[in-house]
Amino acid sequence: MALLTASILAQAEDVLRLAPTSPTRPWRIPATTLSAETSATESDSLVDSGREYDLPMLIDLAQRINPSTREAWERARQAALAVGLIESTYLPQISAEALAGYQRTPLPIPSTLIPKGYFTSDTRELVPSLVVKWLLFDFGRRDRAEQAAREDSFVANVAFTGAHQKLIFAVSRAYHSYGAARGKLHAAEKALRTAEVDRDAVQARRTNGLATTMEVAKAQRQVAQARFNVTHADGIERTAYVTLLADVGIAPNTEIRIAADDSATLPSAPVETLSQQIARALANRPDILAALGKQRAAQATVEKERAEHRPTVALLAQAYQNIGALSSDGSPYSHVNKPGGALLIQFSMPLFDGHRRDTQIAIARSEEAAASDQIEAARHAAAMEVAEAYFALTTAIAEYKAAEALVEAARTSYVGGLESYRRGVGTYTSLTEDENALVQAETEQEDAGANVRTAAAALALATGHIATKESGERP
């Protein structure tokens, strides 16, 4: 006993070695067999460095390598296999069994036959057998289980489509954000060139004695500020690039060429009304369809649990070979090696199980009620998301049109201001204001264009049509 106790304590001490040794020091994480570099290499192998990727190509690449869609795919496959698991219960179950052993059994016997009143039987036996069990009737138990499994498969398939739609939107949003960042970088570079032109104009007037040293200093400050803005915009552009790669599923150190969005036309305003858009969403959104599937699965589960109160009828068959020997009170062994068999009908009717089945029914009903509530919540969320995306798109389109007019007006004002300053009519302060206004207008135009494209993708996602829309052509 002492040896057993010591062994248990030693084993407990060995297990404690798996835990951190001290609360004051962090646990050192061991090196994993699969490093980040290996994972990055696997994704990089699918990227063609010589190709320029536009939005549809990036979406296609993301759908092939992004782990989120692959995980959803595996979930869908598991749900489909679960249906097959239920279907297998309709077939007979066949197993090979073997029972072997030795038994010594004292048995009573009248003392008139044996004075001591008992005899001892020694048995050695090997019984290999082939057993068949076939559940013939369960009064709906398996049917409801299969129905629930099929609904779960439907939910998993819809979730897989939803994962693709979310991935498409994420890549589209990141692509448009990167395009806006790249456009703002170009605007900043253009503003630097404009500031240099203004500085040259000031220095020319200074040479002719028409500008003050303060104006020259302000022009130089304007150029320095423009250089800073270029550096800042370059950092934002690099961050947007890395974000795009991350949404696609590519390592951030991957070199890939991103094509600019050269489409001259922006997405147009929605043709359908808000009510029509909401109706489309309620009929097509994956989350609503999944919620409906969960409700149907919960209803089938309720019926399956109710069927647990009903009897079952099964067919049992067994074919075996009895290979054994028997000895009584030390007598010579008698041997047998003969086949045997059995064919039985089993009827089973559950009577009392401590209210387990009633509790299971209550749980299933609660799941059904929760699924119904989830449908209502999903519909409400869908309506809100469609409304937000709908008004975001219409607002973004209006903002872009206003930004276009603002850029045109700012450009006209700047050109006139520069010409006036060169002729000595305008002031440098007014020229600087015109220059800054032009830079701000061009930057806002880039943001407005990206907002229109992103809002169009968001509306397609909210209505459940982003997959069909994005896979064919850009939104």
SVG drawing of the C-alpha trace seen along z (x, -y; Angstrom):
<svg xmlns="http://www.w3.org/2000/svg" viewBox="-44 -95 61 136">
<polyline fill="none" stroke="black" stroke-width="0.4" points="0.0,0.0 2.8,-2.4 4.5,-1.6 1.2,-2.3 0.8,-5.7 4.4,-6.6 3.9,-5.8 0.7,-7.9 2.5,-10.9 5.4,-10.5 3.1,-10.5 1.4,-13.7 4.7,-15.4 5.5,-14.4 2.2,-16.0 3.0,-19.2 6.2,-19.5 3.9,-20.4 2.7,-23.6 4.8,-26.8 7.3,-26.4 6.7,-29.8 3.9,-32.4 6.5,-35.2 8.0,-34.0 6.3,-33.5 6.2,-30.1 8.6,-29.7 6.7,-28.6 8.5,-25.8 9.3,-26.1 6.6,-24.6 7.2,-22.2 5.4,-24.5 6.9,-27.9 5.4,-31.1 7.9,-31.0 6.7,-27.6 3.1,-28.8 4.1,-32.0 5.9,-29.9 2.8,-27.8 0.7,-30.9 3.5,-32.5 3.6,-29.6 0.2,-30.5 1.1,-34.1 2.5,-35.0 4.9,-37.8 4.9,-38.6 1.1,-39.2 -0.8,-42.4 -3.8,-41.5 -7.0,-43.5 -10.0,-43.1 -11.6,-40.0 -8.2,-38.2 -7.6,-39.1 -11.0,-37.8 -10.3,-34.5 -6.9,-34.2 -8.5,-34.9 -11.2,-32.2 -8.5,-29.7 -6.1,-30.3 -7.8,-32.2 -8.2,-29.9 -11.6,-31.3 -13.3,-29.8 -11.4,-26.5 -12.5,-26.2 -16.1,-26.8 -15.7,-24.2 -14.5,-21.6 -17.5,-22.4 -19.8,-21.8 -18.1,-18.5 -18.5,-17.4 -22.2,-18.2 -22.6,-16.2 -20.8,-13.3 -23.1,-13.5 -26.0,-12.8 -24.3,-9.7 -23.7,-8.7 -27.5,-8.8 -28.2,-6.9 -25.9,-4.1 -28.3,-3.3 -30.9,-2.0 -28.6,0.9 -27.9,4.0 -24.9,3.9 -22.6,6.9 -19.8,7.7 -17.4,10.5 -17.0,11.4 -15.1,14.0 -15.6,15.1 -12.8,17.2 -12.0,18.1 -11.8,20.5 -14.4,20.9 -14.4,23.0 -17.9,23.3 -19.1,25.2 -22.6,26.5 -25.1,28.0 -26.2,31.6 -28.2,33.9 -26.1,35.6 -27.7,38.9 -25.7,38.7 -22.5,37.0 -22.0,37.0 -20.5,33.6 -23.5,32.0 -21.8,30.3 -19.4,30.8 -17.0,28.6 -17.2,27.9 -14.2,26.7 -15.0,25.2 -12.6,24.1 -14.4,22.4 -13.8,20.5 -16.9,19.1 -16.2,17.2 -19.5,15.7 -20.9,13.5 -23.6,11.2 -26.2,9.3 -28.4,6.6 -30.9,4.8 -33.2,2.1 -36.4,2.6 -38.8,0.0 -38.2,-2.9 -41.3,-4.9 -39.7,-8.0 -36.6,-8.3 -34.0,-7.9 -36.2,-9.8 -36.2,-12.9 -32.5,-12.5 -31.8,-12.4 -34.0,-15.4 -32.1,-17.4 -28.8,-16.3 -29.8,-17.4 -30.9,-20.8 -27.6,-21.1 -25.8,-20.3 -27.9,-23.0 -26.9,-25.5 -23.3,-24.6 -23.5,-25.0 -25.2,-28.4 -22.5,-29.4 -19.9,-28.4 -21.5,-30.8 -21.7,-33.5 -18.0,-33.1 -17.2,-33.6 -19.4,-36.7 -17.8,-38.2 -14.3,-37.4 -15.3,-39.0 -16.5,-42.2 -13.3,-42.3 -11.1,-42.0 -13.2,-44.6 -13.1,-47.1 -9.4,-46.6 -8.8,-47.0 -10.7,-50.2 -9.0,-51.5 -5.7,-50.7 -6.7,-52.5 -7.8,-55.5 -4.5,-55.5 -2.6,-55.2 -4.6,-58.0 -3.9,-60.2 -0.2,-59.5 -0.4,-60.6 -2.3,-63.7 0.4,-64.5 3.1,-64.1 1.2,-66.4 0.8,-68.9 4.6,-68.7 5.2,-69.6 2.7,-72.4 4.4,-73.7 7.7,-73.7 6.2,-75.6 4.8,-78.2 8.2,-78.4 9.9,-79.0 7.4,-81.8 8.1,-83.4 11.9,-83.2 11.5,-84.7 9.6,-87.6 12.2,-87.9 14.9,-88.1 13.1,-91.0 12.6,-92.6 8.9,-92.1 8.6,-89.5 9.8,-89.6 12.0,-87.2 9.0,-86.3 7.2,-85.1 10.2,-83.0 10.3,-81.5 6.6,-80.6 7.1,-79.1 9.9,-76.9 7.8,-75.9 5.0,-75.0 7.4,-72.7 8.6,-71.1 5.0,-70.5 4.2,-69.0 7.2,-66.6 6.0,-65.6 2.5,-64.9 4.1,-62.7 6.0,-60.7 2.8,-60.4 0.7,-59.4 3.3,-56.8 3.1,-55.2 -0.7,-55.1 -0.4,-53.5 2.0,-50.8 -0.3,-50.1 -3.3,-49.7 -1.2,-47.4 -0.4,-45.1 -4.1,-45.2 -5.1,-44.1 -2.7,-41.2 -3.9,-40.1 -7.5,-40.1 -6.6,-38.1 -4.7,-35.6 -1.2,-36.4 1.8,-37.0 2.6,-40.7 6.1,-40.3 4.8,-38.9 5.6,-41.0 2.6,-41.3 1.6,-43.9 -1.8,-45.5 -3.6,-46.9 -5.2,-50.3 -8.9,-50.6 -9.1,-52.3 -12.9,-52.1 -14.1,-55.5 -17.6,-55.0 -18.5,-54.6 -21.4,-52.3 -24.7,-54.1 -27.4,-54.8 -29.7,-51.8 -32.6,-51.4 -34.7,-49.5 -36.3,-51.2 -35.2,-50.6 -38.2,-48.3 -37.4,-46.3 -33.7,-46.0 -34.8,-44.8 -37.2,-42.2 -34.2,-40.9 -32.1,-40.7 -34.8,-38.7 -35.0,-36.2 -31.3,-35.8 -29.1,-36.6 -27.1,-33.5 -27.6,-34.4 -31.4,-34.5 -31.4,-31.3 -29.1,-29.6 -31.5,-30.7 -34.4,-29.2 -32.4,-26.0 -31.6,-26.0 -35.3,-26.3 -36.2,-23.4 -33.4,-21.3 -34.6,-22.2 -38.2,-21.2 -36.9,-17.8 -34.9,-17.4 -38.1,-17.9 -39.9,-15.2 -36.8,-12.9 -36.8,-13.3 -40.6,-12.6 -39.9,-9.4 -37.6,-8.3 -40.8,-7.5 -41.9,-5.0 -40.8,-1.3 -38.2,0.2 -38.3,3.5 -35.0,5.1 -33.9,8.4 -31.0,10.2 -29.2,13.0 -26.1,14.9 -24.1,17.8 -21.3,19.2 -19.0,22.2 -18.8,23.6 -15.2,24.9 -15.0,26.0 -14.3,28.7 -15.9,29.6 -14.5,31.5 -16.5,32.3 -14.6,33.0 -11.3,33.8 -12.9,36.2 -11.4,36.3 -12.5,33.4 -15.4,33.8 -14.9,31.8 -17.3,30.1 -16.7,28.3 -20.1,27.7 -21.9,24.8 -24.9,23.0 -27.1,20.1 -30.0,17.9 -32.6,15.8 -34.5,13.4 -37.0,10.5 -36.3,7.8 -39.0,5.5 -38.0,2.7 -40.3,0.2 -38.7,-2.5 -40.8,-2.9 -38.9,-5.1 -35.5,-6.8 -35.5,-9.4 -37.2,-12.0 -34.2,-12.1 -36.3,-12.0 -38.7,-14.7 -35.7,-16.9 -34.4,-16.3 -37.7,-17.3 -37.7,-20.5 -34.2,-21.3 -35.1,-20.7 -38.2,-22.9 -36.0,-25.6 -33.6,-25.3 -36.6,-25.7 -37.8,-28.8 -34.2,-30.2 -34.0,-29.5 -37.2,-31.4 -35.9,-34.3 -32.7,-34.1 -34.7,-34.4 -36.4,-37.6 -33.0,-39.0 -31.4,-38.2 -34.3,-39.8 -34.1,-43.0 -30.3,-43.1 -30.6,-42.6 -33.1,-45.4 -30.9,-47.8 -27.7,-46.8 -29.5,-47.2 -30.8,-50.6 -27.4,-51.8 -25.7,-50.5 -28.4,-52.0 -28.2,-55.5 -24.4,-55.2 -24.3,-54.5 -26.6,-57.4 -24.7,-59.7 -21.3,-58.6 -22.5,-59.2 -23.7,-62.7 -20.4,-63.4 -18.4,-62.3 -20.3,-64.6 -19.8,-67.4 -16.1,-66.5 -15.8,-66.6 -17.3,-70.1 -15.1,-71.2 -11.9,-69.9 -12.8,-71.7 -13.5,-74.9 -10.4,-74.6 -8.2,-73.9 -9.7,-77.0 -9.1,-79.1 -5.5,-77.9 -4.6,-78.5 -6.1,-82.0 -4.4,-82.7 -1.0,-81.5 -1.3,-83.7 -2.4,-86.7 0.6,-86.2 3.0,-86.0 1.6,-89.3 1.9,-90.9 -1.8,-91.3 -2.5,-88.5 -0.8,-87.9 1.1,-84.8 -1.2,-84.2 -4.1,-83.9 -2.1,-81.6 -1.3,-79.4 -4.9,-79.1 -5.8,-78.2 -3.1,-75.5 -4.1,-74.0 -7.8,-74.0 -6.9,-72.1 -4.9,-69.5 -7.7,-69.0 -10.3,-68.8 -8.3,-66.2 -7.8,-64.1 -11.5,-64.2 -12.3,-63.2 -10.1,-60.0 -11.9,-59.2 -15.3,-59.8 -14.6,-57.5 -13.4,-54.7 -16.5,-55.3 -18.8,-54.9 -17.2,-51.6 -17.1,-50.3 -20.7,-51.3 -21.8,-49.5 -20.1,-46.3 -21.6,-46.7 -25.1,-47.0 -24.5,-43.9 -23.3,-42.1 -26.3,-43.3 -28.7,-42.1 -26.9,-38.7 -25.9,-39.2 -22.2,-40.1 -21.0,-36.7 -22.8,-36.7 -22.0,-40.3 -18.4,-40.3 -17.4,-37.0 -18.5,-38.3 -17.5,-42.0 -16.5,-44.5 -19.3,-46.3"/>
</svg>
